[in-house]
Amino acid sequence: MSSTTGVRTAHVLLVTADEEFRRDVAGWLRAEDNTVSIAVDRDAMLAALRAARPDILILEMRAPAGNAFSLLETALRLRPSLPVVVASGQPTVGEAVRAMQLGAKSYVTKGAAGELRRTVREISDRIRSLDGSLVPGPPQAPRGLIGDSPVMRRLLEQIALVGPTRTTVLLTGETGTGKERLAQALHEASPRRDGPFVAVNCAALTETLLESELFGHEKGSFSGALARREGRFKLADGGTLFLDEIGEIGASIQVKLLRVLQQRQFERVGGNELLSVDVRIIAATNRDLPQMLAARTFRADLYYRLNVMALEVPPLRARKEDLPLLVEHILPRLALELGLPESPVTDQALRLLEEYDWPGNVRELENVLERALVLTRGQVIEAGVLLPQMKAVGSVSDARTPPAAPAVPGASFAEIERYAIMATYEACGRSPTRTAEILGLAPRTVHYRLREYRGEIGRRQRGVLDGRTRAAPAPSKTDKAG
């Protein structure tokens, strides 16, 4: 089927840090009814490859991270059959040979828009002639958001309302529900879709590294800063910045982030130059931020800046009627990424999936299906293939609710938090990773708290020993003589 322009349409992922090139290419791609995703760095490219499943990748040689060949290898490891078009501003024979050796389908001159356009059309036609997978025009629902349950329909309606604005959005929901995919859907629904979508996992970095990652740094500003580096705010200029696990950031970063939200200005680490950016902020958390406000571990002014529009991503157990659609969507993608034949799921296996509570949500479902594909290799997925892994994970879900803490009037938040972490830690076999999953905390936070609690126990034990020594001093010579 052709689009209104007579051109075969596709979902194209464009990876480039060149704003002018990005604007021009995205413009004519959309004019021909293609869907376009933008990535400005490796993390954004990987997120788009996993969540959006593009049909074609256009990789500009002057790509972010300084090594387009490395990005090409990374993309093809994740999606071996993905057609990649490399666009070079200064083409050379050696560069072209290297790109083709690594698996690129085509190598074109960056300034030759007509050549690039013809190449994309030819690849689109070839893919369609093979499997008819390309659909003209934009999709009815955002890519990666699958479901027809009442809660998902409401969420899609909210995306349609909020997406076209520049309103700051706070996404809440359990771990594994797909908050990053929702953030990408909001970006694609906005006028900023031609701009970059940049994601940062705030829980994965120390406070010092997170500051440099967000704001950039000047050469020599700290040990190892061998050159100036632009931060994620600057890379996201004109687009969307997704701050995942926002509840994990420390007090000093909260202050600096608040300033950017208020003034849209910041300085690089170690620099004095005031930089201005036009960035839409989407934040996400699985923490209870109002509870953190009460405990004074999260700034109220920052919370209200982030919580302009709140969207809750439902857990998978609240929309089990979407499971058949999710399985139908996930299995072909995983099979393609793993280079394995697709395995059909029996009705009994599907019923088993629908009966399970999915404490790890969609991410856990993907893991279970990936294991089933590896084990069956094109054979039918029976319930017996799924059951062992689901039982193993079920032991975690049984411990989701730690023993109730005794009611102690006046107990501090720190004391309640300590009880919840230690009770869950013991209930799930003293596993910090499982404790983090069950309580919806970052693994880094759980490890830090456990070290803190062990230190308290050690100090108390030393204090008891010291007290015993003082209370029962060694007998003096006079005592012995007596």
C-alpha positions in Angstrom: 0.0 0.0 0.0 1.3 3.5 -0.8 0.9 6.7 1.1 -0.9 9.7 -0.3 2.4 10.8 -1.9 2.9 7.5 -3.6 5.9 6.7 -1.5 6.4 3.6 0.6 6.5 4.7 4.3 8.6 3.5 7.2 9.6 4.2 10.7 13.1 5.8 10.4 15.5 6.3 13.3 17.9 9.2 12.6 21.1 9.3 14.7 22.9 12.6 14.4 24.2 15.5 16.4 24.0 17.9 13.4 20.9 20.0 14.1 20.6 21.3 10.5 21.0 17.8 9.0 18.5 16.5 11.5 15.9 19.2 10.6 16.3 18.8 6.9 16.1 15.0 6.8 13.3 14.7 9.3 11.4 17.3 7.4 11.3 15.4 4.0 10.9 12.1 5.7 7.7 13.3 7.5 6.6 15.0 4.3 6.5 11.6 2.7 4.4 10.2 5.7 7.3 8.4 7.4 7.5 8.2 11.2 10.7 9.6 12.5 12.5 9.1 15.8 15.6 11.2 16.7 18.7 10.1 18.8 21.7 12.3 19.6 23.7 9.7 21.5 24.3 6.0 22.1 21.9 5.7 25.0 19.0 7.4 23.1 19.8 5.2 20.0 19.6 2.0 22.1 16.4 3.1 23.8 14.8 3.8 20.5 15.9 0.5 19.0 14.5 -1.4 21.9 11.3 0.5 22.4 10.2 1.8 19.0 11.6 -1.0 16.7 12.4 1.3 13.7 12.5 -0.1 10.1 15.5 1.9 8.9 18.4 3.5 10.7 20.1 6.6 9.2 23.5 7.1 10.9 25.4 10.3 10.3 29.2 9.8 10.4 29.8 12.8 12.6 27.6 11.1 15.1 27.6 11.6 18.9 30.2 9.8 21.0 32.8 10.4 18.2 32.7 7.0 16.7 29.9 6.2 14.2 31.5 2.8 13.4 31.1 1.9 17.1 27.4 2.9 17.0 26.9 1.0 13.8 28.3 -2.2 15.4 26.2 -1.7 18.5 23.0 -1.2 16.5 23.6 -4.3 14.4 24.4 -6.4 17.4 21.0 -5.5 18.8 19.1 -5.7 15.5 21.2 -7.8 13.0 18.7 -7.4 10.1 18.1 -3.6 10.5 18.9 -1.7 7.3 21.5 1.0 8.1 22.2 3.9 5.9 25.5 5.7 6.7 25.6 9.4 5.7 29.0 11.1 5.5 29.8 14.7 5.1 33.4 14.0 3.9 33.1 10.6 2.1 36.2 8.5 1.5 36.6 5.1 -0.1 38.1 3.6 3.1 35.2 4.9 5.1 32.7 3.4 2.7 34.4 0.0 2.7 34.6 0.0 6.5 30.9 0.8 6.8 29.8 -1.9 4.3 32.1 -4.4 6.0 30.4 -3.7 9.3 27.0 -4.4 7.8 25.6 -1.0 6.5 23.2 -1.4 3.6 24.2 1.8 2.0 26.8 4.6 2.2 25.7 8.1 0.9 27.0 11.6 0.8 25.5 13.7 3.6 24.8 16.7 1.4 23.1 14.7 -1.4 19.5 14.8 -0.1 18.2 13.3 -3.3 20.5 10.3 -3.0 19.6 9.7 0.6 15.9 10.0 -0.2 16.1 7.5 -3.0 17.9 5.1 -0.8 15.3 5.3 1.9 12.5 4.7 -0.6 14.3 1.7 -2.1 14.8 0.1 1.3 11.2 0.8 2.2 10.0 -0.8 -1.0 12.3 -3.8 -0.5 11.1 -4.5 3.0 7.5 -4.2 2.0 8.0 -6.6 -0.9 9.5 -9.1 1.5 7.0 -9.1 4.3 4.5 -6.3 3.9 5.4 -5.0 7.4 5.4 -1.3 6.6 2.2 0.6 7.2 1.6 4.0 5.5 1.2 7.1 7.6 1.7 7.5 11.3 0.5 4.8 13.7 -2.8 5.1 15.5 -1.2 4.6 18.9 2.3 5.5 20.0 4.9 2.8 19.2 5.8 0.6 22.1 2.6 1.3 24.0 0.5 -1.8 23.5 -3.0 -2.4 25.0 -6.7 -1.9 24.6 -7.7 -2.2 28.2 -9.7 0.6 29.8 -6.7 1.9 31.8 -4.5 1.9 28.7 -7.1 3.7 26.6 -7.3 6.4 29.3 -3.5 6.7 29.3 -3.4 7.0 25.5 -6.1 9.7 25.7 -3.9 11.6 28.2 -0.9 11.3 25.9 -3.0 12.8 23.0 -3.9 15.8 25.3 -0.5 16.4 27.0 1.9 15.4 24.2 1.4 18.4 21.9 2.2 20.8 24.8 5.5 21.8 26.4 4.1 21.0 29.8 6.5 19.3 32.3 5.3 15.7 33.0 5.9 13.5 36.0 5.4 9.8 35.3 4.8 7.4 38.2 4.5 3.7 38.3 6.2 0.5 39.4 9.5 -0.7 38.0 9.2 -2.3 34.6 5.9 -0.7 33.6 7.4 1.1 30.6 7.8 4.7 31.8 10.6 5.4 29.3 8.4 4.2 26.4 5.6 6.5 27.6 8.1 9.4 27.7 9.1 8.7 24.1 5.5 8.6 23.1 5.0 12.1 24.6 8.0 13.3 22.7 6.8 11.9 19.4 3.3 13.5 20.0 4.9 16.9 20.5 6.1 19.7 18.1 9.6 18.8 19.4 9.6 15.4 17.7 12.2 16.7 15.2 14.5 17.5 18.1 16.4 15.0 20.2 15.0 12.7 22.9 17.7 12.3 25.6 17.3 9.9 28.5 19.3 9.9 31.8 19.0 7.2 34.5 19.6 9.3 37.7 19.9 6.2 39.9 22.8 4.8 37.8 25.3 7.6 38.6 26.9 9.0 41.7 26.0 12.6 42.6 29.2 14.0 41.2 29.0 12.0 37.9 25.3 12.9 37.5 26.1 16.6 37.8 28.7 16.3 35.0 26.3 14.1 32.9 23.5 16.6 33.2 25.3 19.9 32.8 28.6 19.0 31.2 32.1 20.0 32.4 35.0 22.1 31.4 38.5 20.7 30.6 40.4 20.3 33.8 37.4 20.8 36.1 38.2 17.5 37.9 40.6 14.6 37.6 40.0 12.9 34.2 38.3 15.8 32.6 40.6 15.9 29.6 38.3 17.9 27.4 35.2 20.0 27.5 32.0 17.9 27.4 28.5 18.9 26.7 25.9 17.7 29.2 22.5 16.1 28.5 20.7 19.4 28.9 22.7 20.9 26.0 22.3 17.7 23.9 18.5 17.9 24.4 18.2 21.5 23.4 15.1 21.9 21.2 13.9 18.5 22.3 13.0 16.4 25.4 15.1 15.4 28.4 13.8 12.3 30.2 15.0 12.1 33.8 14.4 8.6 35.0 14.5 7.6 38.7 14.2 11.3 39.7 13.5 10.3 43.3 17.1 9.1 43.7 18.9 12.4 43.2 20.7 14.1 46.0 20.1 17.4 47.7 22.7 19.5 45.8 21.5 18.2 42.4 17.9 19.0 43.4 18.9 22.6 43.9 20.7 22.9 40.5 17.9 21.1 38.7 15.4 23.5 40.2 17.3 26.4 38.9 17.3 25.0 35.4 13.6 24.4 35.5 13.0 28.0 36.7 15.4 29.9 34.6 16.3 27.5 31.7 20.0 28.4 32.4 23.0 26.6 33.9 26.8 26.4 33.9 29.0 23.5 33.1 30.9 22.0 36.0 34.0 24.1 36.5 32.8 26.8 34.2 31.4 30.3 34.5 29.6 30.6 31.1 25.8 30.9 31.5 24.2 28.5 29.0 20.5 28.8 28.0 18.5 25.8 26.7 15.0 25.1 25.4 14.2 21.7 26.8 11.0 19.9 27.8 11.4 17.9 31.0 9.7 14.5 31.5 10.6 12.9 34.8 9.8 9.4 36.2 9.9 7.7 39.5 8.7 4.6 41.3 9.2 6.3 44.7 6.4 7.9 46.7 7.5 11.5 46.3 4.8 13.0 48.6 6.2 10.7 51.3 9.7 11.9 50.6 8.4 15.5 50.9 7.1 14.7 54.4 10.5 13.2 55.3 12.3 16.2 53.8 14.4 14.1 51.5 12.9 15.7 48.4 12.5 19.4 47.9 8.9 20.6 47.8 9.6 23.4 45.3 11.2 20.9 42.9 8.4 18.5 43.3 5.8 21.1 42.3 7.9 22.2 39.3 8.0 18.6 38.1 4.4 17.6 39.0 2.7 20.0 36.6 1.0 17.1 34.9 1.1 13.6 36.5 0.6 10.4 34.5 0.5 7.0 36.2 1.6 4.0 34.2 -0.5 1.1 35.3 1.1 -2.2 36.5 0.6 -5.2 34.2 -1.6 -7.0 36.8 -4.1 -4.1 36.4 -4.5 -4.7 32.6 -4.2 -8.4 32.1 -6.6 -8.3 29.2 -3.7 -6.7 27.3 -1.5 -9.8 27.7 -2.4 -11.4 24.3 -1.7 -8.2 22.5 1.6 -7.8 24.4 2.7 -11.3 23.7 1.8 -10.9 20.0 3.9 -7.7 19.8 6.9 -8.8 21.9 7.6 -12.3 20.5 8.3 -11.2 16.9 10.6 -8.4 18.1 12.5 -10.6 20.5 12.9 -13.3 17.8 14.3 -10.7 15.3 16.7 -9.3 17.9 17.9 -12.8 19.0 18.1 -14.2 15.4 15.7 -17.0 16.4 12.6 -18.4 14.8 9.3 -17.2 16.3 7.5 -19.7 18.5 3.7 -19.7 18.8 2.2 -19.7 22.3 -0.4 -22.3 23.2 -3.8 -21.4 24.8 -2.8 -23.1 28.0 0.5 -21.1 28.2 -1.4 -17.9 27.5 -3.8 -18.7 30.4 -0.8 -19.2 32.7 0.5 -15.8 31.7 -2.9 -14.3 32.5 -3.1 -15.9 35.9 0.3 -14.6 37.1 0.6 -11.3 38.9 3.7 -10.0 37.2 5.6 -8.2 40.0 8.2 -7.2 37.4 5.6 -5.9 35.0 6.2 -5.8 31.2 10.0 -6.0 31.7 9.5 -9.4 33.5 7.1 -10.5 30.7 9.8 -9.8 28.1 12.4 -11.8 30.1 10.0 -14.8 30.5 9.2 -14.7 26.7 12.9 -14.3 25.8 13.8 -17.4 27.8 11.0 -19.4 26.2 12.2 -18.4 22.7 15.7 -19.6 23.5 14.5 -22.9 24.9 11.9 -23.7 22.2 13.8 -22.4 19.1 10.8 -22.3 16.8 8.8 -25.0 18.6 5.5 -24.3 20.4 5.8 -22.5 23.7 4.0 -24.7 26.2 3.0 -23.8 29.8 5.7 -26.2 31.1 8.4 -24.0 29.4 7.1 -20.9 31.2 6.4 -22.4 34.6 9.9 -22.9 36.1 11.0 -19.3 35.6 7.6 -17.9 36.8 7.9 -20.1 39.9 11.3 -18.8 40.6 10.2 -15.2 40.2 7.1 -16.0 42.2 9.2 -16.5 45.3 10.0 -12.8 45.0 6.4 -11.8 44.5 5.4 -13.7 47.6 7.7 -11.4 49.5 6.5 -8.2 47.9 4.8 -7.1 51.1 7.2 -7.3 54.1 5.9 -8.1 57.5 3.9 -5.2 58.9 5.9 -2.9 61.2 4.5 -2.6 64.7 2.6 0.6 65.2 5.0 2.9 67.1 3.6 6.4 67.6 6.2 9.0 66.8 8.5 6.7 64.8 10.6 8.6 62.3 10.6 8.0 58.6 14.2 6.7 58.8 13.1 4.1 61.4 10.2 3.0 59.3 12.4 2.8 56.2 15.0 0.8 58.1 12.4 -1.7 59.2 10.9 -2.1 55.7 14.3 -2.6 54.1 15.6 -5.1 56.7 12.4 -7.0 56.9 12.2 -7.4 53.1 16.0 -8.2 53.0 15.5 -11.1 55.4 12.2 -12.3 53.7 13.8 -12.6 50.2 16.8 -14.5 51.3 19.1 -11.6 52.1 19.3 -10.5 48.4 19.9 -6.7 48.0 18.7 -6.9 44.3 15.4 -8.6 45.2 14.9 -6.2 48.1 15.3 -3.3 45.6 12.8 -4.9 43.2 10.2 -5.6 45.8 10.3 -2.1 47.5 10.7 -0.3 44.2 14.0 1.2 45.2 17.2 1.7 43.2 19.7 -1.1 43.9 22.3 1.6 44.8 20.0 2.9 47.5 19.5 -0.5 49.1 23.3 -1.3 49.1 24.0 2.1 50.7 21.3 1.6 53.4 22.5 -1.9 54.2 26.1 -0.6 54.6 24.7 2.2 56.8 22.7 -0.3 59.0 25.7 -2.7 59.4 27.8 0.3 60.5 25.2 1.2 63.1 25.2 -2.4 64.4 29.0 -2.5 64.6 29.1 0.8 66.5 26.5 -0.4 69.0 28.4 -3.7 69.5 31.6 -1.8 70.2 29.8 0.5 72.6 28.4 -2.5 74.5 31.8 -4.0 74.8 33.3 -0.7 76.0 30.5 -0.3 78.5 31.1 -3.8 79.9 34.8 -3.0 80.3 34.0 0.2 82.2 31.4 -1.5 84.4 33.6 -4.4 85.3 37.2 -3.2 85.6 40.1 -5.6 86.1 40.8 -6.4 89.8 43.6 -4.4 91.3 46.6 -5.8 93.0 45.1 -4.9 96.3 42.0 -6.9 95.5 44.1 -9.9 94.5 46.1 -9.6 97.8 43.0 -9.6 99.8 
